Amino acid sequence: MAKPSENLIKLCRAAVEAERVATSEPYSREGWAAWMKAAEKFQRAVADEARQEPKQSRLELEQAAKRIVLHPEPTSE
């Protein structure tokens, strides 16, 4: 199973938040620019991180990061 770095998780969170902000308002190129930039940065980091470990699948790495951000495990408090 792929294990994304903390940096990759942070970039994924930033892309998800930028998407939330962009889609909360009517579409405009300027309004979506931050989302597109954050998503591009996340995708570049996924590719870079996958290249560092030859046996690590880029797709699995991306899915693991998104799973952590979008569907976090409940904390036991």
C-alpha positions as CSV (number, residue, x, y, z in Angstrom):
1,M,0.0,0.0,0.0
2,A,1.2,3.4,-0.9
3,K,2.2,5.7,1.9
4,P,2.1,9.4,1.0
5,S,4.4,11.9,2.7
6,E,3.2,14.6,5.0
7,N,4.1,17.1,2.4
8,L,1.9,15.3,-0.2
9,I,-1.0,15.2,2.2
10,K,-0.6,18.9,2.9
11,L,-0.6,19.7,-0.8
12,C,-3.7,17.6,-1.3
13,R,-5.5,19.4,1.5
14,A,-4.6,22.7,-0.1
15,A,-5.9,21.6,-3.5
16,V,-9.2,20.3,-1.9
17,E,-9.6,23.6,0.0
18,A,-8.9,25.6,-3.1
19,E,-11.5,23.6,-4.9
20,R,-14.1,24.2,-2.1
21,V,-13.5,28.0,-2.4
22,A,-13.6,28.0,-6.2
23,T,-16.8,26.0,-6.5
24,S,-18.6,28.0,-3.8
25,E,-18.9,31.0,-6.1
26,P,-20.0,31.4,-9.8
27,Y,-17.3,30.3,-12.2
28,S,-14.6,32.8,-13.3
29,R,-11.2,32.1,-14.7
30,E,-9.6,34.2,-11.9
31,G,-11.7,32.4,-9.2
32,W,-10.6,29.0,-10.3
33,A,-6.9,29.9,-10.9
34,A,-5.9,29.2,-7.3
35,W,-7.5,25.7,-7.5
36,M,-5.9,24.9,-10.8
37,K,-2.5,26.0,-9.4
38,A,-2.9,24.0,-6.2
39,A,-4.1,20.9,-8.1
40,E,-1.1,21.2,-10.5
41,K,1.3,21.5,-7.6
42,F,-0.2,18.4,-6.0
43,Q,0.0,16.3,-9.2
44,R,3.6,17.4,-9.7
45,A,4.5,16.3,-6.2
46,V,2.7,13.0,-6.6
47,A,4.7,12.3,-9.8
48,D,8.0,13.3,-8.1
49,E,7.3,11.2,-5.0
50,A,6.3,8.2,-7.1
51,R,9.6,8.5,-9.0
52,Q,11.6,8.3,-5.8
53,E,10.4,4.8,-5.0
54,P,10.4,2.7,-8.2
55,K,7.9,0.1,-6.9
56,Q,5.4,2.7,-5.8
57,S,2.4,3.3,-8.1
58,R,1.7,6.9,-8.9
59,L,-2.0,6.2,-9.0
60,E,-2.0,4.4,-5.7
61,L,0.0,7.2,-4.1
62,E,-2.5,9.8,-5.3
63,Q,-5.4,7.7,-4.2
64,A,-3.8,7.2,-0.7
65,A,-3.3,10.9,-0.2
66,K,-6.9,11.7,-1.3
67,R,-8.3,9.0,0.9
68,I,-6.4,10.4,4.0
69,V,-7.7,14.0,3.2
70,L,-11.2,13.2,2.1
71,H,-12.0,10.2,4.3
72,P,-10.0,10.6,7.5
73,E,-10.0,7.8,10.0
74,P,-12.0,8.6,13.1
75,T,-9.9,9.4,16.1
76,S,-10.4,7.5,19.3
77,E,-10.7,10.0,22.1
